[in-house]
Amino acid sequence: MYKNQSLTNVSAELQYQGLLERVMFSTLTTASCCVFLFINLTMLFTLRSKPVFRETSRYVLLFNLLFADTTQMALSQLMYILAACRIRLTYPVCGVLTMLGQLTSEISPLTLVLMSLERYVAVCYPLRHATIVTIRNTGLAVLLVWAFSSLNILIRVVLLLDFPFSELESLQMKDFCSDIALFLHPMSGHYAKAFTCFLFVSAGVAVTSSYIGVMVAARSASTGKASAQKARNTLLLHVVQLGLSLSSTIHNPMLGALSTIVTRIVFVRIQNVLYVCVFILPRCLSSFIYGIRDQTIRSVLMYHLCCQWRHSVVQAKADR
C-alpha cells in the first residue's frame, strides 16, 4: 500500500512539474513572440509610411519578406499554444492553418532570391538597374512568387483530399496539429521532401551565384568598391537567412531522431528550445538586420517605435 502511495505521489509530482514547465515555456515563448511581432508590425508600417519605401524595389521586396515572416511567426505561435493547451483540432481547421504556414514559409526563401538578384543587378549592371528593376517588374516578380507557392499548396491539398476521410469515425484529430499529422497519404510526405529539396537547392544556388558575381564585380576597376562591398555583405546576410529558413525544414526529422534516444521530459525541453531558435528568432532577423543597417529605415523605424512606446505609457497613466 505504501509503495502504491509513493508511486502515486511521484506520478502526481511529475505531472505537476510537466504542467509547470508547460506554463513557463508557453509564457516565455508567447511574451518573446509578442515583442517580435510588435517590432515586425512596426517595421511593416514603417515600410508603407513613406513614398520612398513604397516606390523603391528593394523596400517592396523587404516588405514582402517581412509580411511572410510575420504571418509565419503568428501561425507558429498559435499552433504552439494549441499544442501546449492540449487542444486537438479537426482535420479541415488544421489543414487551413498548416497550408497557410507552408505558403508563408516558402515565400521567404523565394523573396530572398529576388532580393539577391536585385543586389546583383545593382552592382554588376548599374547603368541598366533602373530599367530592369522597376516597381512594375518587382510587383510582377512578387506575384509570381505567390503564384508558384500557391500552386505548391494546391498540389498538397489535392494529395490531402485523396485520403478517404469518409472511412474515419470522426474528423477530430487524434494527435496535435502539425505538418506530419497531415501526411495521411504516402505521396504527401514524398512530395513535401522533394519540393523542399528543390526549393532550397535552387534558392541556395541563386543566392550563392549572386554572391560570387558581386565578389567578381568588386575586383573590377569599373565597379564602385563601397557599393560592391555593401552588396556583398547584404548577400552574405541573405545566405545566413536562407540557412536559417532551411533549419525549419530539418526541425521535424531532428525531433524524430531525438525522440528515440532521450526521455519524454528532456524531449519536451529540447523541443521548446528548438522552437524558439528555429521558428521564432529567424522570423525577426530581417527587422533587426535592415532596421539597424539601413539608415533610411532606421530613423523612421525608431521614430515609430518611440511614438508607440510613448503612446503606451500615456495610455497606461490615463487608465490609472
Summary of the structure (lengths in Angstrom):
residues: 320
radius of gyration: 23.1
end to end distance: 56.6
largest distance: 87.7
contacts: 936
relative contact order: 0.12
helix: 85%
strand: 1%
